[in-house]
Amino acid sequence: MTSRLEFRSQTDEGSATQDVRFTEWLAGLKTSGSNLLVTGDVPKETSAAFSRTLFGQGRRTRVLALTNPTTLDAVSHLPVGLDTPKTRVFDRRTEYRASMSDSANEAALELDRETFRSELISAISYYDDRNDGFAPAELRLGIDSVEVLSGGDDLVSLTQFLRGLTAIVRGVRGMAHYHVRVPDDDPLVEELSPLFDARIELRKRPGLAEQRWHVPDLGETTHWVELS
């Protein structure tokens, strides 16, 4: 994550204070665990590139879950190779495509969500035991895309799914990001935002991809900055 972000409400007098508050807030996320909602109706290449940033460099435990049938392959989302130790990928794109042609579509997605949750929890537990516990920010989890797990309108079950998973990530002091590939003003974003520590909005302009952060704890939104 970047510390180059600046808040929109900054003045010359308040900028230093805001920078310190934001730096301390980011440090707290890395120490205590965090869950970030990533929004924006952006190209799949932009989403994948930002995932690479959030998964981080160095020796980490990375768990990637692909759910959207149109998303890029796992190698595009990770800053390391698929054969790197402590890297696990769950590719549920084929199952989702199959469920969309099923007459019992809602039931198929419900079953998929429960199985999916169990697989993610098992993977986190496996690496937690194997590592004898995680160091702060060592576990990195990424899911693309959360909206396909809602079954179209099952927000109650989706919220329960996310609430349980975010609690587990915080419990092992990990850092997780969850893509919702819809505009930031979509009603789904408003429904899900309270479950997360912050929301990162993406946008793509000709030749330029950008991000800005919405940080409820600080009551602030940053300026747009180029994705690094």
C-alpha positions, 0 to 999 in steps of 0.5 A: 500500500502507498503512503503517497495518498493525500486527503482532499480536505488537506490545507497547508496547515493541516497536511503534515498532521493528516499525513501522520494520521494516515501513516499511523492508520496504515501501520495499524492495519498492517499490525492488527489485520485489515480487510479492504473493499476494492470497487470500480467498473474497471478493465480486468487488467486494472483489477489484476494489476492492483491485486499484484500490488496488494499481495505484496512483495517478499516472503508472504503467504498468498491465497487467491480466489477467482470467481468471476468467469471473465477475470484473468488467470491467476498468474496475472493477479500474483507478483510471484509464480504459481509454484512459489511456496505458500501460494494457493489458488482457488479457481471457481470460474468454471463452476460459476459458469456451469451454475449459470446454466443450471435451472436451480441457479440460486441453490447452486450458488448457495452451495458454491459459497458455503464450499468456497468459504470452507476451502478458504478457511481451511487454507488459512488454518493450514498455513497458520499451523504450518508457520506456527502462526502468522507474522503481521501482514504475512497472510495476503488474501484476495478475492475477485469478484465478490459480487458474483457470490451474491446470487444476484440478490442474496445480500444477507448470505453474502454479508454473513459470508464476508463477516465470517471471513473478515473476522478470520483474517483479522484474527491472524493479523492478515491483509485481505482485499475483496474486489467488487467490480461495480461503480463505487456508487452502486447500492451493493457497495453501500451495503457491503462497505461497513464490513471493511476497514476502508474502500479503495476506488479504482478508475481507468482513464485513457492511458492512466489507472488511478485509485483513491481511498475512502477511510471511515476511521479518519472521516476522509477520502483521498485525492486520485493518484496513479496506481503504482 
